Amino acid sequence: MRSLIIAIVVGATTVVGFFAARHEDPLEHVTVVLTDGGFMPATVMIKRGGTVTFSTDRDVTFWPASNLHPDHGLYPDFDPKRPLNFKETWTFTFDRSGDWAYHDHLRSYFTGTVHVVE
């Protein structure tokens, strides 16, 4: 019985945590860093008109851009149009609401999503 109660409490805490994370207030600005493990954070929520600054802590060039790979057609403006030096940052202003999946054009297995809300 005690195990059942613990399982219920842990399960309820997990569900509450999930919904709390999904209903965060959108931000005006977010910084996303490409690490050896991928984009961190991989999913962000910003207000329409908000910005995301992309950088990397890796010692290689990178190229954050809208899906679909390789032409970036879902949101063509969300593309710096060139590789970025690992010392550079790139900031993009999201003026369209929606869920915008993106990737590193040079290593397309690194992916993320920007949720843009009104």
HELIX and SHEET records of a PDB file:
HELIX    1   1 ARG A    2  ARG A   22  1                                  21    
SHEET    1   A 4 GLY A  38  MET A  40  0                                        
SHEET    2   A 4 LEU A  27  THR A  35 -1                                        
SHEET    3   A 4 THR A  43  THR A  56  1                                        
SHEET    4   A 4 TRP A  90  THR A  93 -1                                        
SHEET    1   B 6 GLY A  38  MET A  40  0                                        
SHEET    2   B 6 LEU A  27  THR A  35 -1                                        
SHEET    3   B 6 THR A  43  THR A  56  1                                        
SHEET    4   B 6 ARG A 107  VAL A 117  1                                        
SHEET    5   B 6 GLY A  98  ASP A 104 -1                                        
SHEET    6   B 6 PRO A  64  SER A  66 -1                                        
END                                                                             
